[in-house]
Amino acid sequence: MEAELFIQSGNMLGEGPVWDDTKKELLWVDIERKMLCFYNLNNGDVCEFEMDSRIGAAVPIDNSDDYLLALQSGLKIFNRKKGGFQLIAKPEENIPNNRFNDGKCDPAGRFWIGSMDLGVKKGAGNLYCLDSDLKLNHKLNDLTISNGLAWSSDLQKMYFIDTSTYSVTQFDYDLKTSAISNPLTVVQVPEKHGAPDGMCIDSEGMLWIAHWGGGNVSRWNPANGELLQKVDVPAPHVTSCCFGGEKLDTLYITTAKTGLTETQLKEFPFSGSVFQVKLGGKGSKVNFFKMN
């Protein structure tokens, strides 16, 4: 299968697509352009909001017009209509060369967000979890490129990617406390396939992984580590994916053009755009942040 062009956006480093079923919108970020981007499926409108620093991830806040943002300048709440910001936390203000990279809400509505060094320094990244009461908890350290996150439908497992390991780690996950334990490698990605980046999970519990430098998104079975399906994307640097659309059967895929040579940009002129592919199966609904 091959993904087709959905939005010709030209992002430098497109990341973190989120399908908002309540608004029929796709939102994503362009980390390097510091942009929060929206596409409305009903009217085709695209709008962008420039942030004050690199933006690693954004998630809707439940029952509101607000969004929780992971900016290099800190975790902030952004009101789309008024344009104002509310600072929540600055967990890495003493690590100026770090930025947030990828984040997602768990089934309880907590926001998990990871960090990385701008120069990809080994072991400089961390993983945090922001509770509904806005208390921030440190979860993992010694990460290099904190990336994809997903949770199993039975709420027992969390899946996590540190891109540098070329693997997916499974944790036992406690829905009530957010505790994670017993790390286990469940998917090992061959280097020729491309580095594992962002990730989502479908209704059958299979993991969909975007591959930086691999030009594809692939489907894996975390129970046995088996590669089940591969979708080619006409852009070398594939960054993340999510399910969306009216029936949750469309996979939306973000890409980047940063780091590509002039030759690659000519061969893949839509690098940095958002792509889509219609699939037979369905995905899981995206979790919003739930604030007390």
Secondary structure, DSSP 8 states (H G I E B T S, - for coil): -B-EEEE----SBEEEEEEETTTTEEEEEETTTTEEEEEETTT--EEEEE-SS-EEEEEEBTTSSEEEEEETTEEEEEETTT--EEEEE-TTTT-TTEEEEEEEE-TTS-EEEEEEETT--TT-EEEEEE-TTS-EEEEEEEESBEEEEEE-TTSSEEEEEEGGGTEEEEEEE-TTT--EEEEEEEEE--GGG-EEEEEEEBTTS-EEEEEETTTEEEEEETTTTEEEEEEE-SSSEEEEEEEESTTS-EEEEEEE-TT--HHHHHHSTTTTSEEEEE-SS-B-----B---
